[in-house]
């Protein structure tokens, strides 16, 4: 091992470190950025709570612009296993020059469905028709706080509405980029009748909810339902309904997001394939770099082999020398990629629709990436040939 430290040039080890760092940085940016975009929109639509359903219009191009009859709440009340049904009205709006969503909620039921903490001021109640709370990211971005008056302009009208901020909340989700108001406030701003809402957010008990009863109550025919729905109790599910209940449809969040994002040429499967392709390319570059390191020292290693050092022993020593460098470089590259993403995802950075992109590299993916880099390095060294010079 000591003689290898003298033979292998520091510049070669440094080159290995730089190459691995660069390719893993590229992978981290691509993977976390694309998957983060998908997850940001998914959370904005479905939230993060388990055992939650969303009911909204199948005819709307997005769930934010849907309209459904509030009478559906009465139909759901007869279904065993439905614990909470909360109506919401979403109003695409402008707050100054910033595009935002104003979300009208049931001020009593909403806190039971969405976890949040009030970081400044107070939560609104049903009598606060001229007051709102704002998400923490939006408040930070626009430098607004409790007591401020904001001028909100609904996207569907030329009216300007004056509202006072009663509090700032933090959810850790895309809701931190929204303005939250009472249901009646949102209804007036959007100009809706009393029997229409954008969506219904439903909490259910998976041990009690019967799919057949749910289908019957909402007028959904069970035949032809995709097999994906058998995982209803393991993931959040979105129920897509037309204004006529008889035209109901049912889909999981992943299916809905794929249909919506496919309009822009992006689906979850497409994102996954692209990430895997980059990952394979990354592994190949790492393996080639390791092979190149051996070729750069072919003469020195060949002499050692010629005087009796087994090639297997040489390669084991090379692995012990280079793999820790490659692993360290991969970790640095992934964290560097995350830091670069944060430059674009802070409150002043890149947004998906009106939501700040939340791009995080999961610890499981970090471990998998580092493992693959180590394997690729070992593979490159094993494949490399050590020849005795003639």
C-alpha positions as CSV (number, residue, x, y, z in Angstrom):
1,X,0.0,0.0,0.0
2,X,2.9,2.4,0.9
3,X,4.6,1.9,-2.4
4,X,1.3,2.7,-4.3
5,X,1.1,6.0,-2.4
6,X,4.5,6.9,-3.8
7,X,3.6,5.7,-7.3
8,X,0.1,7.1,-7.8
9,X,0.4,10.8,-8.5
10,X,-1.6,13.2,-6.3
11,X,-2.8,14.9,-9.5
12,X,-4.5,11.6,-10.6
13,X,-6.3,11.3,-7.3
14,X,-7.4,14.9,-7.5
15,X,-8.6,14.4,-11.0
16,X,-10.7,11.4,-9.8
17,X,-12.1,13.5,-7.0
18,X,-13.1,16.4,-9.4
19,X,-14.7,14.2,-12.0
20,X,-16.8,12.2,-9.5
21,X,-17.8,15.4,-7.8
22,X,-18.9,17.1,-11.0
23,X,-21.0,14.1,-12.3
24,X,-22.7,13.5,-9.0
25,X,-23.5,17.3,-8.7
26,X,-25.1,17.1,-12.2
27,X,-27.1,14.0,-11.1
28,X,-28.2,15.6,-7.8
29,X,-29.4,18.8,-9.6
30,X,-31.3,16.8,-12.2
31,X,-32.8,14.2,-10.0
32,X,-33.7,16.4,-7.0
33,X,-34.9,19.2,-9.3
34,X,-37.2,17.2,-11.5
35,X,-38.6,15.0,-8.7
36,X,-38.9,18.0,-6.5
37,X,-41.0,19.7,-9.1
38,X,-43.3,16.7,-9.3
39,X,-43.6,16.4,-5.5
40,X,-44.2,20.2,-5.1
41,X,-47.2,20.1,-7.4
42,X,-48.4,16.8,-5.8
43,X,-48.3,18.2,-2.3
44,X,-50.0,21.4,-3.5
45,X,-52.9,19.3,-4.9
46,X,-53.2,16.4,-2.4
47,X,-51.3,17.6,0.7
48,X,-49.2,15.2,2.7
49,X,-51.7,13.7,5.1
50,X,-52.4,10.0,4.8
51,X,-56.0,8.8,4.6
52,X,-57.1,12.0,2.8
53,X,-59.2,12.3,-0.3
54,X,-59.8,15.3,-2.5
55,X,-63.0,15.7,-4.5
56,X,-62.9,18.1,-7.4
57,X,-64.1,18.7,-11.0
58,X,-63.1,16.4,-13.8
59,X,-63.8,19.0,-16.3
60,X,-61.3,21.6,-15.0
61,X,-57.9,21.7,-16.5
62,X,-56.4,22.0,-13.0
63,X,-57.8,21.2,-9.5
64,X,-57.3,24.9,-8.6
65,X,-59.9,26.0,-11.2
66,X,-62.6,23.3,-10.5
67,X,-66.1,23.9,-9.4
68,X,-68.3,21.2,-7.7
69,X,-71.6,21.3,-5.8
70,X,-71.4,21.6,-2.1
71,X,-74.3,19.1,-1.8
72,X,-71.7,16.4,-2.2
73,X,-70.9,16.8,1.5
74,X,-74.4,15.4,2.3
75,X,-73.7,12.4,0.1
76,X,-70.4,11.7,1.9
77,X,-72.0,12.0,5.3
78,X,-73.8,8.7,4.7
79,X,-70.6,6.8,4.0
80,X,-69.2,4.9,7.0
81,X,-65.5,5.7,7.5
82,X,-65.6,9.3,6.4
83,X,-64.5,11.3,9.4
84,X,-64.1,14.9,8.2
85,X,-65.3,16.7,5.1
86,X,-64.0,20.2,4.6
87,X,-65.0,22.4,1.6
88,X,-62.4,24.8,0.1
89,X,-62.5,27.5,-2.6
90,X,-59.3,28.4,-4.4
91,X,-59.0,31.8,-6.1
92,X,-56.0,32.4,-8.5
93,X,-55.0,35.9,-7.7
94,X,-52.3,38.6,-7.9
95,X,-50.8,40.1,-4.7
96,X,-49.0,43.1,-6.1
97,X,-47.0,41.6,-9.0
98,X,-46.9,38.2,-7.4
99,X,-49.2,35.4,-8.6
100,X,-50.7,33.6,-5.6
101,X,-53.6,31.3,-4.7
102,X,-56.0,32.4,-2.1
103,X,-57.5,29.4,-0.4
104,X,-60.9,29.7,1.4
105,X,-61.3,27.1,4.1
106,X,-63.5,26.0,6.9
107,X,-61.6,27.6,9.7
108,X,-62.6,24.9,12.2
109,X,-62.1,21.8,10.1
110,X,-59.0,22.9,8.2
111,X,-56.7,22.7,11.3
112,X,-57.8,19.1,11.8
113,X,-56.7,18.1,8.3
114,X,-53.6,20.2,7.8
115,X,-50.8,20.4,10.3
116,X,-49.5,23.9,10.8
117,X,-48.2,26.3,13.4
118,X,-48.9,29.9,13.8
119,X,-45.5,31.7,13.7
120,X,-47.0,35.3,14.0
121,X,-50.4,36.6,15.1
122,X,-53.5,34.3,15.2
123,X,-55.4,31.8,13.2
124,X,-58.6,33.2,11.6
125,X,-62.2,32.3,12.6
126,X,-65.3,32.2,10.5
127,X,-66.2,35.8,11.4
128,X,-62.9,37.2,10.0
129,X,-64.3,37.9,6.6
130,X,-61.9,40.8,6.0
131,X,-58.8,39.0,7.4
132,X,-56.4,36.3,6.2
133,X,-53.4,34.4,7.2
134,X,-50.5,34.0,4.9
135,X,-47.9,31.2,4.5
136,X,-44.5,31.8,6.0
137,X,-42.6,31.7,2.7
138,X,-44.9,34.1,1.0
139,X,-44.7,36.5,4.0
140,X,-40.9,36.3,3.9
141,X,-40.8,36.8,0.2
142,X,-43.1,39.9,0.2
143,X,-41.9,41.2,3.5
144,X,-45.4,41.3,4.9
145,X,-46.5,40.5,8.5
146,X,-49.4,40.5,11.0
147,X,-51.4,43.7,10.8
148,X,-50.4,44.6,7.2
149,X,-53.1,45.5,4.7
150,X,-52.7,43.7,1.3
151,X,-54.3,44.4,-2.0
152,X,-55.5,41.2,-3.7
153,X,-56.7,41.2,-7.3
154,X,-58.6,38.0,-8.4
155,X,-57.4,36.7,-11.7
156,X,-61.0,36.3,-12.9
157,X,-62.1,39.9,-12.3
158,X,-60.7,43.4,-12.3
159,X,-61.8,44.0,-8.7
160,X,-59.2,44.8,-6.0
161,X,-59.9,43.5,-2.5
162,X,-58.3,44.9,0.7
163,X,-57.6,42.3,3.4
164,X,-55.7,42.5,6.7
165,X,-53.2,39.9,7.7
166,X,-54.2,38.4,11.0
167,X,-51.4,35.8,11.2
168,X,-48.6,33.9,9.5
169,X,-48.6,30.1,9.4
170,X,-46.0,27.5,8.6
171,X,-46.9,24.0,7.2
172,X,-43.7,22.8,5.7
173,X,-45.7,22.3,2.4
174,X,-46.5,24.4,-0.7
175,X,-49.3,25.9,1.4
176,X,-46.6,28.2,2.8
177,X,-46.9,30.1,-0.5
178,X,-50.6,30.7,-0.2
179,X,-53.0,33.2,1.3
180,X,-55.6,31.5,3.6
181,X,-59.0,33.0,4.1
182,X,-62.5,32.0,5.4
183,X,-64.7,30.1,3.0
184,X,-67.1,33.1,2.7
185,X,-64.3,35.5,1.9
186,X,-63.1,33.4,-0.9
187,X,-66.6,32.8,-2.2
188,X,-67.2,36.6,-2.5
189,X,-63.9,37.3,-4.1
190,X,-64.4,34.5,-6.7
191,X,-68.0,35.5,-7.2
192,X,-69.5,32.0,-6.5
193,X,-73.0,31.0,-5.3
194,X,-73.5,29.5,-1.9
195,X,-73.8,25.9,-3.2
196,X,-70.5,25.8,-5.1
197,X,-66.9,25.1,-4.0
198,X,-63.6,24.3,-5.6
199,X,-63.0,21.0,-3.8
200,X,-63.8,18.9,-0.8
201,X,-60.9,17.6,1.4
202,X,-62.0,14.4,3.1
203,X,-60.4,12.5,6.0
204,X,-61.3,8.8,6.2
205,X,-60.7,5.8,8.4
206,X,-59.1,3.0,6.2
207,X,-60.4,0.3,8.6
208,X,-64.0,1.4,8.2
209,X,-64.3,2.9,4.7
210,X,-65.9,0.6,2.1
211,X,-65.1,1.4,-1.5
212,X,-68.5,0.0,-2.7
213,X,-70.3,2.4,-0.4
214,X,-68.1,5.3,-1.5
215,X,-68.7,4.5,-5.2
216,X,-72.5,4.3,-4.6
217,X,-72.7,7.5,-2.6
218,X,-70.9,9.5,-5.3
219,X,-72.4,7.7,-8.3
220,X,-69.2,6.0,-9.4
221,X,-69.4,2.7,-11.3
222,X,-67.0,0.1,-10.0
223,X,-66.4,-1.6,-13.3
224,X,-63.5,-0.4,-15.2
225,X,-61.8,1.1,-12.2
226,X,-57.9,0.9,-12.7
227,X,-56.2,-1.7,-10.5
228,X,-54.1,1.2,-9.1
229,X,-57.1,2.0,-6.8
230,X,-56.5,-1.2,-4.9
231,X,-53.8,0.8,-3.1
232,X,-56.4,3.3,-1.9
233,X,-55.6,2.7,1.8
234,X,-51.8,2.9,1.3
235,X,-51.7,6.3,-0.4
236,X,-53.6,9.5,-0.9
237,X,-56.2,9.3,-3.6
238,X,-57.9,12.1,-5.6
239,X,-61.5,11.7,-6.6
240,X,-62.3,13.7,-9.7
241,X,-66.0,14.6,-10.2
242,X,-67.9,16.5,-12.8
243,X,-70.7,18.9,-11.9
244,X,-73.0,16.0,-12.7
245,X,-72.2,13.3,-10.1
246,X,-73.0,10.6,-12.6
247,X,-69.9,11.5,-14.6
248,X,-67.6,10.8,-11.7
249,X,-64.1,9.5,-12.2
250,X,-61.5,8.2,-9.7
251,X,-57.7,8.4,-9.8
252,X,-54.6,8.4,-7.6
253,X,-52.4,11.5,-7.2
254,X,-49.7,10.0,-9.4
255,X,-52.1,9.3,-12.2
256,X,-53.6,12.8,-12.0
257,X,-50.2,14.5,-11.8
258,X,-49.0,12.5,-14.8
259,X,-52.1,13.6,-16.8
260,X,-51.6,17.2,-15.9
261,X,-47.8,17.4,-16.4
262,X,-48.0,15.4,-19.6
263,X,-49.5,18.6,-21.1
264,X,-46.0,20.0,-20.7
265,X,-44.2,16.9,-21.9
266,X,-43.3,15.7,-18.4
267,X,-44.5,12.7,-16.5
268,X,-43.3,10.9,-13.3
269,X,-42.1,7.9,-15.4
270,X,-40.4,10.2,-17.8
271,X,-38.6,12.0,-14.9
272,X,-37.6,8.6,-13.5
273,X,-36.2,7.4,-16.9
274,X,-34.2,10.6,-17.3
275,X,-32.8,10.4,-13.8
276,X,-31.8,6.7,-14.3
277,X,-30.2,7.5,-17.7
278,X,-28.1,10.3,-16.1
279,X,-27.3,7.9,-13.2
280,X,-26.1,5.2,-15.6
281,X,-24.0,7.8,-17.5
282,X,-22.6,9.0,-14.2
283,X,-21.6,5.5,-13.2
284,X,-20.0,4.9,-16.6
285,X,-17.9,8.1,-16.4
286,X,-16.8,7.1,-12.9
287,X,-15.7,3.7,-14.1
288,X,-13.9,5.2,-17.1
289,X,-12.1,7.6,-14.8
290,X,-11.0,4.8,-12.5
291,X,-9.8,2.8,-15.5
292,X,-7.9,5.9,-16.8
293,X,-6.1,6.3,-13.4
294,X,-4.7,2.8,-13.9
295,X,-3.6,3.5,-17.5
296,X,-1.9,6.7,-16.3
297,X,0.4,4.5,-14.1
298,X,0.5,1.5,-16.4
299,X,4.3,1.4,-16.5
300,X,4.8,1.7,-12.7
301,X,2.1,-0.9,-12.0
302,X,3.5,-3.2,-14.7
303,X,6.9,-3.1,-13.1
304,X,5.5,-4.1,-9.8
305,X,3.7,-6.9,-11.4
306,X,6.8,-8.0,-13.2
307,X,8.8,-8.3,-10.0
308,X,6.3,-10.6,-8.5
309,X,3.4,-8.5,-7.1
310,X,0.1,-10.2,-7.9
311,X,-2.2,-8.2,-10.0
312,X,-5.1,-9.1,-7.6
313,X,-3.1,-7.5,-4.7
314,X,-2.3,-4.4,-6.8
315,X,-6.0,-3.9,-7.6
316,X,-7.1,-4.5,-4.0
317,X,-4.6,-1.8,-2.9
318,X,-5.9,0.5,-5.6
319,X,-9.4,0.0,-4.5
320,X,-8.5,0.8,-0.9
321,X,-6.8,3.9,-2.1
322,X,-9.4,5.3,-4.6
323,X,-12.8,4.2,-3.3
324,X,-12.7,6.3,-0.2
325,X,-11.8,9.3,-2.4
326,X,-14.6,8.5,-4.8
327,X,-17.1,8.1,-2.0
328,X,-16.1,11.4,-0.4
329,X,-16.2,13.1,-3.7
330,X,-19.8,11.7,-4.4
331,X,-21.0,13.0,-1.0
332,X,-19.5,16.5,-1.7
333,X,-21.0,16.5,-5.2
334,X,-24.5,15.6,-4.0
335,X,-24.4,18.3,-1.2
336,X,-23.0,20.8,-3.7
337,X,-25.9,20.0,-6.1
338,X,-28.4,20.5,-3.3
339,X,-26.7,23.9,-2.4
340,X,-26.9,25.0,-6.0
341,X,-30.6,24.0,-6.1
342,X,-31.3,26.1,-3.0
343,X,-30.0,29.1,-4.8
344,X,-33.0,28.7,-7.1
345,X,-35.5,27.5,-4.6
346,X,-35.3,30.0,-1.8
347,X,-38.3,32.5,-1.5
348,X,-36.7,34.6,-4.3
349,X,-36.0,31.6,-6.6
350,X,-37.5,29.2,-8.9
351,X,-41.3,28.4,-8.7
352,X,-43.6,25.8,-10.1
353,X,-46.8,27.6,-10.8
354,X,-47.0,29.8,-7.7
355,X,-45.2,27.4,-5.4
356,X,-41.6,27.5,-4.4
357,X,-39.8,24.4,-5.7
358,X,-39.0,22.1,-2.7
359,X,-36.1,19.9,-3.9
360,X,-34.5,17.7,-1.3
361,X,-32.2,14.7,-1.9
362,X,-33.5,11.9,0.2
363,X,-31.1,10.1,2.5
364,X,-32.0,6.8,0.8
365,X,-31.1,8.2,-2.6
366,X,-27.8,9.6,-1.2
367,X,-26.8,6.2,0.1
368,X,-27.8,4.5,-3.1
369,X,-25.8,7.1,-5.2
370,X,-22.7,6.8,-3.0
371,X,-22.9,3.0,-3.2
372,X,-23.2,3.0,-7.0
373,X,-20.2,5.4,-7.3
374,X,-18.2,3.0,-5.1
375,X,-19.2,0.0,-7.2
376,X,-18.5,1.9,-10.5
377,X,-15.0,2.8,-9.2
378,X,-14.3,-0.8,-8.2
379,X,-15.6,-2.0,-11.6
380,X,-13.3,0.4,-13.5
381,X,-10.3,-0.8,-11.5
382,X,-11.1,-4.5,-12.0
383,X,-11.6,-4.1,-15.7
384,X,-8.4,-2.2,-16.2
385,X,-5.5,-4.3,-17.4
386,X,-2.1,-4.2,-15.8
387,X,0.6,-5.3,-18.3
388,X,4.2,-6.0,-17.7
389,X,6.3,-3.7,-19.8
390,X,8.4,-5.3,-22.5
